[in-house]
Amino acid sequence: MYDFIIYLYPWIKAFHIMSVIAWMAALFYLPRLFVYHAEQVGLKGETHQLFQTMEYRLLKIIMNPAMLATWILGLCLAIIPGIVDWGAIWPWTKLFSILSMTAFHGWLAGQRKMFANGGPIKTGRNYRVMNEVPTLLMVIIVLSAVVKF
């Protein structure tokens, strides 16, 4: 059984990295769509409908499946013996940051609903600032996993 897990490890890790890339791309793009939606489009008209479609599809077709795959594959990696030293600090900083990233994902989903329901929405500046959240969390996650501080 252990040999089988060792055989699967690089495959699980590869697909985990791919799902993280997809999730991060969507986490960067959706707040940027919100900036343009809030500043340029507003909450009425054909362009508003177009933005709602783009935001909905990004969330439901890319972000949600990528987050789910990231979590499932990450948990698979975490249970492989010898991969994670839960006595160290780094897995806990990584886990806290991943939970924060997931909460941010949920916040974005809520903001998409605000646009769909006609408000209230944040300013473009607010969405620009929030667009930095996944970057900061990514830095902590990568440093935790690679440097293992």
Residue pairs with C-beta under 8 A, 6 or more apart in sequence:
2 81
5 80
5 81
9 77
9 80
9 83
12 73
12 76
12 77
12 80
13 73
13 77
15 69
15 73
16 69
16 70
16 73
16 74
16 76
16 77
19 66
19 69
19 70
19 73
20 66
20 70
22 62
22 66
22 69
23 63
23 66
23 67
23 69
23 70
23 105
24 134
24 138
25 62
26 58
26 59
26 62
26 63
26 66
27 63
27 101
27 104
27 105
27 108
27 134
28 131
28 134
28 135
29 58
30 55
30 58
30 59
30 63
30 108
30 112
31 108
31 127
31 128
31 130
31 131
32 127
32 131
33 51
33 54
33 55
33 58
34 55
34 108
34 111
34 112
34 115
34 121
34 122
34 124
34 127
35 124
35 127
35 128
35 131
36 51
36 124
37 48
37 51
37 55
37 115
37 121
38 121
38 122
38 123
38 124
38 127
39 123
39 124
40 47
41 47
41 48
41 51
42 48
43 115
43 118
43 119
43 121
48 115
51 115
52 115
52 116
55 112
55 115
56 112
56 116
59 108
59 109
59 112
63 105
63 108
67 102
67 105
71 102
74 98
77 83
77 84
78 84
78 91
84 91
85 91
86 92
88 148
89 149
90 144
90 145
90 147
90 148
90 149
91 144
93 140
93 144
93 149
94 140
94 141
94 144
94 145
97 137
97 140
97 141
97 144
98 137
98 141
100 137
101 134
101 137
101 138
101 141
104 130
104 133
104 134
104 137
107 130
111 121
111 122
111 127
114 120
114 121
115 121
122 130
143 149
